C-alpha cells in the first residue's frame, strides 16, 4: 500500500509523521485562483478534491494507493484571505484580523482507489484574535514564512498560537491543515490503523 500526501505543507507532513505512517509527498499543481466559487466552505472542499484528483490520475494504474489532500484558508467578514503576495500585504492582513473573529476552513479529500473509498468534507474553526500592536505584527511578519500561509497566519507555531484569544472547532484543521477527525476514520476504514 502506498500513501501519497498531495501537499508540500510541513504541518500536514508532521501530522502523518506523528502517526508513524510511511508516505510520499507529491504536491498537486493546480491554479487555485482560477476556481471561481464564492462560498468559502464549498471552495475549500472543491479545491481539496481537485488536488486529490490530479494525483489520482497519475496513479490510476496502481493497485493500492491512498491519496490525501487538503486546502486551508481564512475568512474575515466574508472575505477570503489567500496567501499574501508581499510582506506589506501580510502586515495588512494581520492588522485587519487584530481583535476580530475569523473562520478557517480546511477542505479534506481522501481516496483509496482499490477499496473504492472516497471522502470529501470541510472542517471549520472559529478563531478570535487578541488585539496586537504594529510592532508585534512587524516582528511576526519578519520572523515567520507568512507568504506561505493563508491569511499570513499559522497557529502551528507558538508565535501564531499566541495571537489567538480563543477558538472553537477543529484544532488540527486550524493548526496543521489536516483535520484528524476526518483523517483517522478514513485510515481505519482502509485498514491502515486500528
Number of C-alpha atoms within 10 A of each C-alpha: 13 14 19 21 23 25 22 12 17 10 18 22 19 13 18 17 12 8 10 10 14 11 16 14 14 14 17 19 12 12 9 13 8 7 11 8 13 11 10 20 21 14 22 24 22 22 24 26 24 20 25 27 21 16 20 22 9 9 16 13 10 12 13 14 19 26 25 28 28 30 25 27 24 26 20 16 10 12 11 19 19 19 19 20 12 12 16 11 16 25 23 16 21 24 18 12 23 19 16 16 18 22 23 29 26 31 29 30 29 24 24 23 18 14 13 9 13 14 15 17 19 24 25 20 20 19 21 19 20 16 14 15 12 13 9 16 19 16 13 20 19 12 10 16 13 23 18 15 19 21 28 28 29 22 17 15 13 9 16 15 15 11 24 19 14 12 16 12 14 21 20 20 26 27 20 22 30 30 24 18 13 18 18 15 13 22 16 11 14 17 9 13 13 9
